Amino acid sequence: MADGMMGARTLDARALRAMLVDGGELALLDVREERIFSESHLLFARSVPLSRLELRMARLVPRLATRIVLVDAADGLAERAPMRW
């Protein structure tokens, strides 16, 4: 994600791995459509298509302090996602 958007930034694999193992709460959300997600995705990612993100976000990530990582296929979906909730 782009810097300056609600504190958002782009993460590399090393930074994501550090977040996964640091013991903190993390929501890893893949915003691609379900069919594309099912073909390949990160191990701990949850499918939350951008088209349904607004409807499912409060249920999937109820605590405001939870760190959220949005995943896409470098197609800009993750950059648009914060505007949906």
Secondary structure by P-SEA (a helix, b strand, c coil): ccccccbbbbbcaaaaaaaacccccccccccccaaaaaacccccbbbbcccccccccccccccccbbbbbbcccccccccccccc
